[in-house]
Amino acid sequence: MVNGEHESIITRMGWSIEDVEQKLLHGKIDTIALPPAIVLQAVDRAENALGSEWIASYSSAKGLAPAMDIVGTGLRLASLEGLAESETLIKQIRRKDSSADAELTAICLFRSSDPLTELELYPAVGSRKADFRLRKGTEPWTTVEVTQALASKERNRIQAILRRLTDALRNIDARFVLELQFRREPTDDEISALCDHLPNFCCLPGQQRAELVDGMGFLFLDDAEIGRLRLHEIPELADTPMVGLVMFQSGGPGGAPHHQVALRIPFSDKRAEQFLTAEAKQLPKEGPGLVMICVPTSRNELRVWSDLIRRRFQPHMHTRVGGVCLFEGGMMPVGNGYGWLVQAKLIVNPHARVALPEWIHTVVASASGTLGDGAPKQSGNMPITGR
């Protein structure tokens, strides 16, 4: 499905290699680790399904990262082909609903790994509707609920912080990459102080590291090229769940990004219980149920999240949940270029009323790989995407 061998929803082929290089990438198409024909097919699919305005909303800031957002969405949209009610999800993606984007990645995880999987969107569970359900052959349906570690309210809050920081850096002549990792949530006054001092810090030559006052966190400058994320592992934060975003500021040479700022903030341990409580209500009492949580999937993040979830699997708690799948999709290095990859990990609930089918274990275990190239699945740590 994703590699273009199956019938697609494309109605025309409007994009050329030159279009992608000039209007999206501001560079050569071989920086994308996919055959050019697959790249063009993905961009066409995204435009046909989501519209030219949606494409323009990403391409206004030319560069690899926004181009890969478009390509990655086009690749994943192939997984909706033939699904009833898919237009409902497409409308939400067109509005850039982050929850819908996570749901699209979850669907793609299963359908790209095994096109024979039967999948239905929005099945009724009592008076409610779940996100989707799937099965093989005549086995019972597995009902799936998808959620995000970074909910809309939190995303808006972090995006507001990012905007304040990037706006304060807009008039700097040099291009740079800045990473901020907070030990705790900064106050408004602390953000204002950061905005005052960051321009001077970002003008320093070479790689720079600094610790913020009052135990607020850490700064890292120019430890990676723009468009490539290498999040630093800080030992004292290794057991702290984090959420984060990256923002690319336009205005660089030839329309390329001017600078890149990544921000990470601690995530409350209580949210893991809130996720399971809220999502379990959407699952049926009978039959297997799966909760999928879109989270950063670096090694430390997966370990911490896995521990949080396992502690909440008890004999008389969350027994509708057969397991939790931690997953993420995004751009990452593949060979000499960049691909759009999915990574996932399954935490099984030993106290579930109904166990998950074994084939779900297999699909999730082999899910990591580059979409669109038909290559063997690959492992790898996912960056936080700029979506």
N, C-alpha and C positions, 0 to 999 in steps of 0.2 A: 504493500500500500504506500509506504512512505518513500520507497525508492523509485516510484514512478512506473512500476511494471503493471499496475492495475489501473482500471478505468478511473479517471479523475474528474473533479468538478470544474476543471479549466475549460473555459469556453473560447479563449483566444490566447495567442502568444504575442503579447504586446511589447515585452521588454527584450532588449538586446544586451550583449556583453558590454557594449559601449555605454548604454544607458545605466547599467548597474555601476560601472566604474566611475562614470562622471556624475550621476545624479544621487547615488547612494554612498558608494565607498570612498570616493575621492582617492582612488588607488586602483591597483590591479586586482582582478577577480581571483587570481591564484592565491591571494591571502586567505581565501575561504577554502577549507580542506574538503571540498565537494566538487564533483564534476560540474563544469559550467552549465550544462543542460539542466541539471537538477536545481542549481541556484536560480536559473531563469524560470523554471517551472514553479518553484516555491514562491518567487516574487509575484508571478502572474496569478497564482492561486490566491495569495493574500489580497491582491488588488481586486480580483473578481469577487471574492467573498466579502471583503471588508470595505472596499471602495478606495478611490484615489485620494480622498481627504485623509483617510487613515494612513495611507502610505506617506502623504505629505507631512503629517504630524511627526513622523520619525525622521524623514529625509531632510527636514529643515536644518538639522545639525549633521552634516555629512561626516562619515567616518565608519570604521569597522563595527563599533558597538551598535549604533542605531541600525546599520545595514543588517547585522546579524539578528537583531530583534525582528526585522521584517522576514528574513529568510527562515528563522526558527519558527515563527508563527505559520508561515506558509507550509513548512514541512509537517507541522503538527496538524494543520487543518485537514490534511489527507486522511487522518484517522477518523474524521467525521463522515466520510463518504458512506452513503447508504443508511445512515442512522436517522430514524424518525425523530422529529422535534429538534434536530440539530440547529435549525435556524434560531431557536430561542437562545442557545449558547452563543451562536455567532453574533447575535445582536449585542449580547453582553460584552463579548470580546471587542466588538467595534467601539464600544464605549470605554474601552480600556479598564474593564472591571478586573481587578487583580485576582479575585476569587474564581472568576470564569477562566482566566488564563491558567490558574493552577489546575482546574478541572480538565482543561484541554490537555495539559501535560500528563495528568493521570490516565486519561483515556488513551493517549498516544502510547504511554508506557506498555499498556496491555495489547493494543491492536497492532502496534508496530512489531512487537515481539512474536505475536501469534495471530495472523489475520483471520484464522478460523474461529477465534473467540467470538461467541455471540454476546452482544452488548446492547442494552436498552437504556435510554435516557429517561430520567424522572419517573421511575416506577412508584406507584402508590404504596405507602406504608401506613395503614390506618387512614387517618384524615390528612396525613402529610405526604410529601414526595421526597424520596431520596435522590441523590445526584445521579447514580446509575447502578445497574446490576449487570452481572456477567455470569456466563457458564460455558461449559463444554458438553456437547451431546445432550443427554437427557438428565444430567445431574441437577441437583437443586440449584437455584439461583443464589449467588453470593451478592449481597447488597453492599454498596460502597458509598461512603460519605467522605467528601473531600473538604479540607479546611486549610487555613494558612496560619503559620506561627505569627506572621505579621498581619494582623487584622486591619481593616480599613482605617479605623480611628488612629491606631498606632502608626500606620504608614503615613497618614496625613501629618501627624505630629513630627515624625522623623524627617519627612520631606520638608516641612516648614523650617526645621533646624538647618537642613542642608541648603535650602535656598538662602537663608540669612548668611551662611558661611560663604557660599559660592558668589553671592552678590558682592560681598566685601572684597572678593579676590578678582573681580571682573576687570579692573583697570591695570592689573599687573602685566607687563610686557612679556615676561618669560612664560613658556609653557611648562606645566609641572603636574605631578601626581601627588596628592595628599591623602593620607589615611589617618583617621582619628578613631581611637578605641577608648571608650569611656568606661571607667570603673563603676560609675553611677550616673544618674540622669543629671545633666547640667541645669542650673537655674537660668532664668532670663538674663540676669546680670552677668553670669559667667559666660553665656553665649555672646553677649555684647562685648565683654572684655576680649574674648577670643577673636571676634570680628576686628577689633582694633589692632591686635598683635599679629594675627596670622599673615597679613601682607608682607611684613618684614621677614617673618620666618620663611615664607615661600620664595623669597628672593635670595636666600642663602645659596651658595654654590654647593654642588654635589649632594650626596645623600646625607640626610640629617635625621636625628632622633631627639625627642625631648619629652620630659615628663611634665604634665600640667600640675599647677598648684592645687593644694588642698585635696590631694588624692583623687583628682577628677579623672585622670586618664593619661593617654600617651599620644604623641604625634610622630608620624613617619613621613618623610618627604623624599620623592623621587627614588623609591626602591623598585619601581616597575615602569614600563613604558605605558603611555596613554592607550587605553583599550585592553590592557592586560592587567588582571588583578592578582596580586600575591599578598594575601592577608597574613599579617604577622601573628605568630603564636606566642602569646605572653603566658609564661608558666602560672602566674598567680590567677589568671583568668581562665585557665584550662578547664576548670569544673564549673564555669559560669555560663549558662545558656545565653546566647547573644542573638540579637536581630539587627539587621542593617540594610542599608541601601547605598548605591553608588550613583552619582550624578555627573554627567558630562556637560560642561559649559561650552557652547558654541563660540565662534569668533577667532579660531585659529587660522593659520595660513591656508588659503584656498578653500575655506569652509570646513576644515577639519576641527576637531575639538580643541579648545584653548587650554582647558585644564580638566582634571578629573579629581573628584573628592569622594572618598569612601568613608562611611560613618557606621560605627557599631556601638550598640547600647545594650546593657544587660537586660535580660528577659526574665520575668518573674517565674519562679518555680510553680506558683499556684496555677499558672495558665495551663500546664499539662493536665491537671485534674479537671479544669474547666473545659478543655477540649474534649476529653473523654466523656464527661458528663453530658455535654451538649450534643455531641455527635452520636453517642449511644442511643439517645432518645429517638433518633431518626432511623435506627436499625430495627428490623422485625424481631420479635421474640423467638420465632422459629427460623431455622435456616442460618447459614453462616453469614457473618457480617465483618466488613473490613473498614477501618478508618484510615484515611490517607492524609498525612500532614505535610504540607510543603514547608521545608525548613532548609537552612544552610547545611550542606552535607560534607563539610570538611571532616577530617578524622576526629578532631576533638569535639566538634558539634554533635556528630553522630553518637559518640560515646556518651556524652552528657545527656542528650535527649533519650537515648536508649535506657539509661539508668532511671531517668525520670518516669518513663512509661512503665518499665518493669515494676517499679515500686508500687504502681497503682493497679497492677493486676493481682487481685486478691480473690479468695474463694467465693465471696459474696458481693463482689463489686465488678461492674462492667462485664458481666458474663455474656452479654449479647455480642461483645467485640471479640471476634476470633483472632484478631491481630491488628497491629498498627504498622502501616508502611510509611516510613520517612522518605521523602523524595524531593528532588529539585531538578530543574532543567535550565541550561544556560550555555553561554559561549565559553569555550576553553580551548587551550592550545592542543592541536592534533598534528604531530609531525612538524612541518615547517609553516603550517597555517593554523587556522582556527575553525573548529566545528561547533555544532550545536548538539550538546549531549544531555542525556538523562542519567541520573544516578539514584539508586533506591536501596533501602534496607528494610527488611521485614522483622518486626518483633512479635513473636507469637504469644498469645495469651494461653497459658496452660490450664486456666480455669474456665475457659469458654464453654458455653452449653453445646455449641456445635463447632467443630474444628474447621479451619479453612481447607479447601481442596489442595491436594499436594501440588497440582500444576501451578497454583498461584505462588507457592514457595519457589518453584522453578523459574517462573517468569520474572519475579522480582529479583531473584539472585542473578539472573543473566541480563537484567534490563539495561545496565550501563553500556552505552555505545553511541556512536555518531549517527545521527539520523540522516538518511538520504543517500548514503554511499554503498549500502549493501554489504559493508565490511563486517567482520566478526565483532562482537560486542567488546568494548574496552572499559577498563576501570579508570577512575580518575576522580580527583576532588573537584567539586563544582564551585566556581566563583559565585558571589552574589551578583546578580544581574542588575542592569540599570533600568529595568522595566518599571 
